[in-house]
Amino acid sequence: MSERGIYVTIEGIDGTGKTELAARLVPALLARGHSVSSFHEPADKFLRGEFQRLKGTDSFAAALCLTVDRAILRPQVERALEHGDVVIQDRSFYSTLAYQYAALSPDRWRELERIELSLALEPDLVLYLDAPIEVAIKRVEATGQLDPDEGPAYIERVHRKFEQMFQPPRWARVDAKGTPDRTLQLAMNVLMAAGL
Protein backbone atom coordinates (compact mmCIF):
# COMPACT_ATOMS: atom_id res chain seq x y z
CA MET A 1 0.00 0.00 0.00
CA SER A 2 1.41 3.38 -0.99
CA GLU A 3 1.87 6.09 1.57
CA ARG A 4 -0.95 8.61 1.24
CA GLY A 5 -0.12 11.50 -1.05
CA ILE A 6 -0.50 15.19 -0.33
CA TYR A 7 -3.43 17.28 -1.50
CA VAL A 8 -2.37 20.76 -2.62
CA THR A 9 -4.90 23.31 -3.82
CA ILE A 10 -4.20 26.69 -5.41
CA GLU A 11 -6.37 29.64 -4.40
CA GLY A 12 -6.59 33.36 -4.99
CA ILE A 13 -8.61 35.93 -6.89
CA ASP A 14 -8.83 35.73 -10.68
CA GLY A 15 -5.73 37.08 -12.37
CA THR A 16 -3.23 35.73 -9.85
CA GLY A 17 -2.13 32.87 -12.13
CA LYS A 18 -3.69 29.81 -10.51
CA THR A 19 -4.22 27.81 -13.70
CA GLU A 20 -0.77 28.61 -15.08
CA LEU A 21 0.90 27.72 -11.79
CA ALA A 22 -0.98 24.42 -11.60
CA ALA A 23 0.25 23.49 -15.09
CA ARG A 24 3.84 24.49 -14.27
CA LEU A 25 3.95 22.63 -10.95
CA VAL A 26 3.28 19.25 -12.54
CA PRO A 27 6.55 18.98 -14.54
CA ALA A 28 8.49 20.64 -11.71
CA LEU A 29 7.30 17.99 -9.23
CA LEU A 30 7.75 15.14 -11.72
CA ALA A 31 11.36 16.29 -12.15
CA ARG A 32 11.81 15.85 -8.40
CA GLY A 33 10.64 12.24 -8.66
CA HIS A 34 7.07 12.62 -7.46
CA SER A 35 4.00 10.92 -8.90
CA VAL A 36 1.57 13.75 -9.66
CA SER A 37 -2.13 14.08 -10.48
CA SER A 38 -3.68 17.38 -11.51
CA PHE A 39 -7.30 18.52 -11.31
CA HIS A 40 -9.20 21.71 -12.11
CA GLU A 41 -12.51 22.95 -10.74
CA PRO A 42 -15.12 22.95 -12.14
CA ALA A 43 -14.33 19.68 -13.93
CA ASP A 44 -17.71 18.74 -15.40
CA LYS A 45 -18.56 20.62 -18.61
CA PHE A 46 -22.34 20.53 -18.06
CA LEU A 47 -22.13 21.75 -14.46
CA ARG A 48 -19.67 24.47 -15.50
CA GLY A 49 -22.23 25.63 -18.07
CA GLU A 50 -25.05 25.57 -15.55
CA PHE A 51 -22.94 27.58 -13.12
CA GLN A 52 -22.35 30.24 -15.79
CA ARG A 53 -26.04 30.26 -16.69
CA LEU A 54 -27.25 30.64 -13.12
CA LYS A 55 -24.66 32.89 -11.49
CA GLY A 56 -26.25 36.13 -12.66
CA THR A 57 -29.73 35.20 -11.43
CA ASP A 58 -29.36 32.70 -8.55
CA SER A 59 -25.94 32.72 -6.90
CA PHE A 60 -26.86 30.01 -4.41
CA ALA A 61 -28.01 27.57 -7.11
CA ALA A 62 -24.91 28.41 -9.13
CA ALA A 63 -22.73 27.62 -6.12
CA LEU A 64 -24.49 24.29 -5.69
CA CYS A 65 -23.50 23.38 -9.27
CA LEU A 66 -19.88 23.77 -8.19
CA THR A 67 -20.58 21.74 -5.05
CA VAL A 68 -22.05 18.86 -7.06
CA ASP A 69 -19.07 19.05 -9.43
CA ARG A 70 -16.72 18.85 -6.43
CA ALA A 71 -18.59 15.82 -5.02
CA ILE A 72 -18.26 14.03 -8.39
CA LEU A 73 -14.54 14.83 -8.55
CA ARG A 74 -13.75 13.82 -4.96
CA PRO A 75 -13.40 10.03 -5.57
CA GLN A 76 -10.79 10.68 -8.28
CA VAL A 77 -8.83 12.92 -5.93
CA GLU A 78 -9.04 10.34 -3.13
CA ARG A 79 -7.84 7.54 -5.44
CA ALA A 80 -4.85 9.63 -6.50
CA LEU A 81 -4.01 10.33 -2.86
CA GLU A 82 -4.34 6.64 -1.95
CA HIS A 83 -1.94 5.90 -4.81
CA GLY A 84 0.57 8.23 -3.15
CA ASP A 85 0.36 11.06 -5.67
CA VAL A 86 0.97 14.71 -5.04
CA VAL A 87 -2.40 16.11 -6.10
CA ILE A 88 -2.31 19.62 -7.53
CA GLN A 89 -5.73 21.20 -7.88
CA ASP A 90 -6.62 24.54 -9.42
CA ARG A 91 -9.24 25.89 -7.00
CA SER A 92 -11.27 24.17 -4.29
CA PHE A 93 -14.29 24.82 -2.12
CA TYR A 94 -12.48 27.85 -0.71
CA SER A 95 -12.93 29.63 -4.05
CA THR A 96 -16.65 28.94 -3.95
CA LEU A 97 -16.89 30.32 -0.42
CA ALA A 98 -14.82 33.42 -1.22
CA TYR A 99 -16.62 34.30 -4.45
CA GLN A 100 -20.11 33.60 -3.12
CA TYR A 101 -19.40 35.60 0.03
CA ALA A 102 -19.55 38.67 -2.19
CA ALA A 103 -22.82 37.54 -3.82
CA LEU A 104 -24.97 35.97 -1.07
CA SER A 105 -26.71 37.21 2.04
CA PRO A 106 -24.93 36.26 5.29
CA ASP A 107 -27.53 33.57 6.08
CA ARG A 108 -27.31 31.97 2.64
CA TRP A 109 -23.51 32.11 2.77
CA ARG A 110 -23.44 30.34 6.14
CA GLU A 111 -25.75 27.67 4.72
CA LEU A 112 -23.38 27.24 1.76
CA GLU A 113 -20.40 27.04 4.12
CA ARG A 114 -22.10 24.29 6.11
CA ILE A 115 -22.78 22.28 2.94
CA GLU A 116 -19.24 22.77 1.62
CA LEU A 117 -17.57 21.75 4.87
CA SER A 118 -19.74 18.63 5.10
CA LEU A 119 -18.91 17.45 1.55
CA ALA A 120 -15.51 18.82 0.58
CA LEU A 121 -12.14 17.16 1.02
CA GLU A 122 -9.90 19.43 3.08
CA PRO A 123 -6.58 20.23 1.38
CA ASP A 124 -3.34 19.40 3.18
CA LEU A 125 -1.78 22.60 1.85
CA VAL A 126 -3.28 25.69 0.23
CA LEU A 127 -1.04 27.79 -2.00
CA TYR A 128 -2.69 31.20 -1.72
CA LEU A 129 -1.61 33.36 -4.65
CA ASP A 130 -1.68 36.98 -3.59
CA ALA A 131 -1.34 39.96 -5.91
CA PRO A 132 -2.65 43.52 -5.74
CA ILE A 133 -6.24 43.70 -6.95
CA GLU A 134 -5.40 46.23 -9.67
CA VAL A 135 -2.66 43.94 -11.02
CA ALA A 136 -4.99 40.93 -11.06
CA ILE A 137 -7.79 42.85 -12.80
CA LYS A 138 -5.41 44.16 -15.49
CA ARG A 139 -4.30 40.60 -16.20
CA VAL A 140 -7.89 39.40 -16.55
CA GLU A 141 -8.72 42.38 -18.78
CA ALA A 142 -5.76 41.48 -21.00
CA THR A 143 -7.29 38.03 -21.62
CA GLY A 144 -10.66 39.54 -22.58
CA GLN A 145 -12.38 37.42 -19.90
CA LEU A 146 -13.31 40.08 -17.37
CA ASP A 147 -16.78 39.40 -15.98
CA PRO A 148 -18.77 42.67 -16.08
CA ASP A 149 -20.54 41.63 -12.86
CA GLU A 150 -17.22 41.25 -11.03
CA GLY A 151 -15.80 44.77 -10.83
CA PRO A 152 -13.17 46.06 -8.42
CA ALA A 153 -15.59 46.40 -5.48
CA TYR A 154 -16.74 42.78 -5.89
CA ILE A 155 -13.16 41.50 -6.20
CA GLU A 156 -12.18 43.50 -3.12
CA ARG A 157 -14.85 41.63 -1.12
CA VAL A 158 -13.63 38.30 -2.51
CA HIS A 159 -10.05 39.19 -1.61
CA ARG A 160 -11.12 40.18 1.89
CA LYS A 161 -12.82 36.80 2.37
CA PHE A 162 -9.71 34.95 1.22
CA GLU A 163 -7.72 36.94 3.77
CA GLN A 164 -10.22 35.97 6.50
CA MET A 165 -9.90 32.28 5.56
CA PHE A 166 -6.10 32.39 5.47
CA GLN A 167 -4.90 29.95 8.15
CA PRO A 168 -1.17 29.28 8.39
CA PRO A 169 0.61 26.92 8.45
CA ARG A 170 -1.82 24.97 6.22
CA TRP A 171 -2.23 28.06 4.04
CA ALA A 172 0.93 29.51 2.53
CA ARG A 173 0.97 32.95 0.94
CA VAL A 174 2.72 33.08 -2.45
CA ASP A 175 3.55 36.51 -3.86
CA ALA A 176 1.99 36.38 -7.35
CA LYS A 177 2.53 39.93 -8.55
CA GLY A 178 5.68 39.03 -10.49
CA THR A 179 6.32 36.83 -13.49
CA PRO A 180 4.95 33.27 -13.80
CA ASP A 181 8.52 32.00 -13.38
CA ARG A 182 8.86 33.88 -10.10
CA THR A 183 5.50 32.61 -8.85
CA LEU A 184 6.57 29.04 -9.69
CA GLN A 185 9.86 29.48 -7.84
CA LEU A 186 8.12 30.81 -4.74
CA ALA A 187 5.48 28.05 -4.83
CA MET A 188 8.17 25.38 -5.20
CA ASN A 189 9.98 26.85 -2.21
CA VAL A 190 6.82 26.35 -0.17
CA LEU A 191 6.37 22.77 -1.41
CA MET A 192 9.99 21.87 -0.73
CA ALA A 193 9.72 23.35 2.76
CA ALA A 194 6.72 21.02 3.22
CA GLY A 195 8.95 18.04 2.35
CA LEU A 196 8.23 17.60 -1.35
QUIRA-V261699 format. One record per residue. RES is the residue in one small letter. SS is DSSP state (H for helix, E for strand, L for the rest). PSI is psi in whole degrees, -180 to 180 (NA if undefined). Layout:
# QUIRA-V261699
res = <RES:RES>
ss = <SS:SS>
psi = <PSI:PSI>
This chain:
# QUIRA-V261699
res = <m:s:e:r:g:i:y:v:t:i:e:g:i:d:g:t:g:k:t:e:l:a:a:r:l:v:p:a:l:l:a:r:g:h:s:v:s:s:f:h:e:p:a:d:k:f:l:r:g:e:f:q:r:l:k:g:t:d:s:f:a:a:a:l:c:l:t:v:d:r:a:i:l:r:p:q:v:e:r:a:l:e:h:g:d:v:v:i:q:d:r:s:f:y:s:t:l:a:y:q:y:a:a:l:s:p:d:r:w:r:e:l:e:r:i:e:l:s:l:a:l:e:p:d:l:v:l:y:l:d:a:p:i:e:v:a:i:k:r:v:e:a:t:g:q:l:d:p:d:e:g:p:a:y:i:e:r:v:h:r:k:f:e:q:m:f:q:p:p:r:w:a:r:v:d:a:k:g:t:p:d:r:t:l:q:l:a:m:n:v:l:m:a:a:g:l>
ss = <L:L:L:L:L:E:E:E:E:E:E:L:L:L:L:L:L:H:H:H:H:H:H:H:H:H:H:H:H:H:H:L:L:L:L:E:E:E:E:E:L:L:L:L:H:H:H:H:H:H:H:H:H:H:L:L:L:L:H:H:H:H:H:H:H:H:H:H:H:H:H:H:H:H:H:H:H:H:H:H:H:H:L:L:L:E:E:E:E:E:L:L:H:H:H:H:H:H:H:H:H:L:L:L:L:H:H:H:H:H:H:H:H:H:H:H:H:H:H:L:L:L:L:L:E:E:E:E:E:E:L:L:H:H:H:H:H:H:H:H:H:H:H:L:L:L:L:L:L:L:L:H:H:H:H:H:H:H:H:H:H:H:H:H:H:L:L:L:L:L:E:E:E:E:E:L:L:L:L:H:H:H:H:H:H:H:H:H:H:H:H:H:H:L:L:L>
psi = <130:151:142:141:-170:135:111:123:154:124:167:166:162:143:2:-8:28:-50:-42:-41:-43:-44:-37:-29:-32:-57:-32:-40:-37:-39:-23:6:11:150:130:138:146:136:158:135:141:145:-34:124:-43:-48:-34:-42:-41:-38:-48:-38:-37:-22:-25:-15:-32:89:-34:-46:-39:-44:-35:-29:-42:-35:-43:-43:-44:-40:-37:-38:-28:-45:-36:-42:-44:-38:-42:-41:-40:-31:-13:10:152:119:121:123:127:103:159:-165:-21:-36:-43:-45:-40:-47:-35:-18:-35:-8:-19:159:158:-41:-45:-36:-43:-37:-43:-42:-43:-44:-47:-46:-25:-23:-28:152:124:128:152:-31:134:119:108:106:121:125:153:142:-41:-35:-46:-43:-42:-40:-44:-41:-39:-25:-11:17:22:125:121:-22:-5:69:-176:-39:-41:-48:-34:-41:-40:-46:-42:-38:-41:-43:-37:-34:-15:120:87:153:-4:-29:134:127:130:120:115:20:-13:-155:161:-36:-42:-41:-42:-45:-45:-39:-41:-35:-42:-46:-39:-37:-26:1:9:NA>
